[in-house]
Amino acid sequence: MQIRIVTGTGAGRTALSAYDAALAAANVHDYNLVTVSSVVPAEATVEVVGTAPDLGAVGNRLTVVEARATVGPDTGDAASAALGWTRGADGRGLFYEASGPDAETARELVATGLEDGVTLRDWEPVTRGIETVRADPTDPDVVAGGASPDERYTVALALAVYGDSTPIV
């Protein structure tokens, strides 16, 4: 199984429309996401792709681990999220996700979580990666839904997408 790391940012007049815009930026907006915890199967590969390729029919189920940050229109703050992973020699691994007031804080939280997760499992990590994403509400590339910067919600997200989608019915 291939696990793809995708990212997106979005803005909108509601928190949900901003989330939908971020999903669209990652090209996973037409799937029903099923969020799982954080275990990487030993036989899986992990690859950072940025934007998802076509993963199947609209409305299908898509399994993900999700890191998401949402900020409201009153703050003017950026949204920052991080998704990290580590793998052991036998291939098994972990994902950890975090959000924070800035990308560096989110990255540090993920790094600490991964260290704790590896210690808990008593195995030696062989590979590690962390993908961070930041969405600034004043960035014109994040604009969606016609809202002005002082009216919009902003979302940053990183997803680990497990394989292709599967039919939901």
C-alpha positions in Angstrom: 0.0 0.0 0.0 1.1 3.5 -0.8 0.5 6.3 1.7 0.7 9.7 0.2 1.3 12.9 2.2 -0.8 15.8 0.8 -1.2 19.3 2.0 -3.7 22.2 1.4 -4.7 25.6 2.6 -8.0 27.3 2.2 -10.2 30.2 3.4 -13.9 30.7 3.5 -16.7 32.6 5.2 -17.3 29.6 7.5 -14.9 27.1 9.2 -16.4 24.3 7.1 -16.1 26.1 3.8 -12.5 27.0 4.6 -11.8 23.3 5.4 -13.5 22.3 2.1 -11.2 24.8 0.2 -8.1 23.2 1.9 -9.3 19.7 0.9 -9.8 21.0 -2.7 -6.2 22.4 -2.7 -5.0 18.9 -1.7 -7.4 17.3 -4.3 -9.3 15.1 -1.8 -12.4 17.2 -1.5 -14.7 14.8 -3.4 -14.1 11.8 -1.0 -15.7 10.8 2.3 -12.7 10.9 4.7 -12.4 8.3 7.3 -9.8 9.3 9.9 -7.7 6.7 11.6 -5.2 7.0 14.4 -1.6 6.9 13.6 -0.1 3.5 12.8 1.8 2.9 9.6 1.4 -0.7 8.3 4.8 -2.4 7.9 4.2 -3.1 4.2 3.3 0.5 3.3 5.4 3.1 1.6 5.2 6.8 2.6 5.7 9.5 -0.1 5.2 13.2 0.0 3.3 14.2 -3.1 1.8 17.6 -2.2 -1.4 17.2 -4.1 -3.3 13.8 -4.4 -3.7 12.2 -7.8 -7.1 10.8 -8.9 -7.9 8.3 -6.2 -11.2 6.9 -7.5 -14.8 7.8 -7.9 -16.5 10.8 -6.3 -18.1 10.0 -3.0 -15.8 7.0 -2.3 -14.3 6.4 1.2 -10.7 7.5 1.7 -8.7 6.6 4.8 -6.5 9.3 6.2 -4.5 10.6 9.2 -5.2 14.3 9.5 -3.4 17.3 10.9 -5.6 20.4 10.7 -5.5 23.9 12.1 -8.4 26.4 11.8 -8.3 30.0 12.8 -11.3 32.4 12.8 -11.7 35.8 11.2 -11.3 37.7 14.5 -7.7 36.6 15.1 -5.8 37.6 12.0 -3.5 34.7 12.9 -2.1 32.2 10.4 -3.1 28.5 10.7 -0.3 26.0 11.0 -0.4 22.2 11.0 2.3 19.5 11.0 2.2 15.8 10.2 5.2 13.6 11.0 6.1 10.0 10.6 8.8 7.6 11.6 9.5 4.0 10.5 11.4 1.2 12.2 13.8 -1.3 10.6 10.9 -3.8 10.2 8.8 -1.2 8.3 6.2 -0.5 11.0 5.8 3.1 11.9 3.8 6.0 13.4 2.2 9.2 12.3 1.8 12.1 14.7 -0.1 15.3 14.0 -0.2 18.7 15.7 -1.2 22.3 15.2 0.2 25.4 16.7 0.4 29.2 16.5 3.2 28.8 14.0 4.7 26.1 11.8 7.8 25.7 13.9 5.7 25.1 17.1 3.6 22.5 15.3 6.8 20.9 13.9 8.3 20.7 17.5 5.1 19.2 18.9 5.2 16.5 16.2 8.9 15.7 16.8 8.3 15.4 20.5 5.2 13.2 20.0 7.2 10.9 17.6 10.0 10.5 20.1 7.4 9.6 22.8 5.6 7.2 20.5 8.9 5.4 19.6 9.9 5.2 23.2 6.5 3.7 24.2 6.9 1.0 21.6 10.6 0.3 22.4 11.9 0.3 18.9 14.6 2.2 17.0 13.4 4.6 14.3 15.2 4.3 11.0 13.5 7.0 8.9 11.6 10.1 9.9 9.8 13.0 8.1 7.7 16.0 9.0 5.6 18.0 6.6 4.3 21.4 7.8 1.8 23.7 6.2 0.9 27.3 7.0 -2.1 29.3 5.8 -2.0 33.1 6.2 -5.4 34.7 5.9 -3.9 37.7 4.0 -2.2 35.5 1.4 -4.0 35.9 -1.9 -3.3 32.3 -2.8 -5.4 31.2 0.2 -8.5 33.2 -0.8 -11.7 31.3 -1.4 -15.4 32.0 -1.2 -15.2 35.8 -1.8 -14.7 36.8 1.9 -12.4 39.7 2.7 -9.3 38.8 4.9 -11.0 40.2 8.0 -14.1 38.0 7.5 -12.6 34.7 6.6 -11.7 31.5 8.4 -8.4 29.9 7.4 -7.4 26.3 7.4 -4.1 24.5 7.0 -4.0 20.7 6.7 -1.7 17.8 6.0 -3.1 14.4 5.3 -1.6 10.9 5.1 -3.8 9.3 2.5 -3.9 5.4 2.7 -4.0 3.9 -0.8 -6.9 4.7 -3.2 -10.5 5.3 -2.3 -13.0 2.5 -1.9 -16.8 2.4 -2.5 -18.8 3.5 0.5 -21.9 1.5 -0.5 
